[in-house]
Amino acid sequence: VGMFKAQNNFDILDPETGETVLICREPNLGTITKLLRFTDYKRMTPFSVEIQTPEGETLITVKRGVSLFLSKVDVLDQSGARIGGFKQKFFSVGGAFDVLGADDTPLCTLKGKWTSWSFRFMAGDNELASVSKKWAGIGKELFTSADNYILQISDMVPADQPARQLILAAVMCIDMVLKE
């Protein structure tokens, strides 16, 4: 929770212990972008969010340039190589985008409902992961833009697959691309 902050900041916590597992920061934000973040043009501004260990080691970076209508987001690994990205769907009620591999082939689709804050990562009929918003209390919900999301990744997605990193990065995009 922060007041008058232009940067996107997220903490990823272990739901059982509350311990910080990863931190997500937007360290290099230009002056004009900062100013636009406080206007109706916030949805169109570029972002570059680094997902790091608590010790500061960058694991992945989620980047988007200026977006006029539909967002196209790139996900980079720790060496700066593109491992995939997201492409927002045109007419999606509730929000949806394709999760793309490094060669831009669709791996799965993020689908949301316009009546709720729940999202599912679907590969055909298989649910790879789900994201839901957790109620944070009346004070936090009414007076801040801070949100709490819960991510559950299926055992169908092996731990060493880039799809797992892309799903984690997509959760950042739910808030910045679909819910702003």
Beta strands, then each sheet from edge to edge (+ up, - down):
strand 1: 9-13
strand 2: 20-25
strand 3: 47-52
strand 4: 58-64
strand 5: 72-77
strand 6: 82-88
strand 7: 96-101
strand 8: 106-112
strand 9: 118-123
strand 10: 126-134
strand 11: 148-153
sheet 1: 1+ 2- 3+ 4- 5+ 6- 7+ 8- 9+ 10- 11+
end
